[in-house]
Amino acid sequence: MNIDPSEIVYFESGFVRITATLVFTWIVMIILAAISYMVTRNMKVEGEISKGQNILEALIETINSQIRQISQQDPSKYLPFVGTLFIFILVSNVLSIVPGFISPTGSLNTSIALALCVFVAVPKYGIDDRGIVGYLKEYIKPTFIMLPFNIISEVSRTLSLAIRLYGNVLSSSIIVAILLGVVPLFFPVVIQALGLLTGVIQAYIFAILAIVYIASAIEKEKKEGNLKEE
């Protein structure tokens, strides 16, 4: 049975409530900060580089490539946000194979928080690229009547993003329960492989959808510009 980490309370006093979601989110952030420090403290531009720097550069190049292919834009302005989303979700999910670790992405609160980050980032990048007037005009196209429908579309898109991530984590737990009954002898090996695979897929899908949502407004402007030129 899957238990939401937010339901596991370690300490509660008045308005202070420390749950497993909060504790393991901080653990992931500390791990990422420590790894980042160790990898970047001796970074080199020339000569032989460390394995950690090599892996980091390969990861960044892969993310940059995906962003460039989807947005058709310089990925440097999107990399900090999208890369952070991908790495946080990936590490959170992969660490769930460690006994005793409770993935914070298994909490609906975390999924909603990550989706809200995308919800805020979409207009932020859109306004930076097109200006506030140009961005807001999209909400009243083709007529003013579409304004409430476009707003509902933005909200529902954010909600679906959160539910998708949470649903993926929940479905993984269900699959694990099934495998426990089917292949109990090889269960530890199977669950580790499954955990790594689903963790990577979930992080990838969430990051890709974030890029698609952010790039949508820019692509609309490109299409409009091309039509005018023709």
Buried (B, 14 or more C-beta within 10 A) or exposed (E): EEEBBBEBEEEEEEEEEBBBBBBBBEBBBEEBEEBEEEBEEEEEEEEEBEEBBEEBEEBEEEBBEBBBEBBEBEBEBBBEBBBEBBBBBBBBBBBBBEEEBBBBBBBBBBBBBBBEBBBEBBBEBBBEBBEEEEBBEBBEEEEEEBEEEEEEEBEEBBEEBBBBBBBBBBEBBEBBEEBEEEEEEEBEEBBEEBBBEBBBBBBBBBBBBBBEBBBBBBBBBEEEEEEEEE
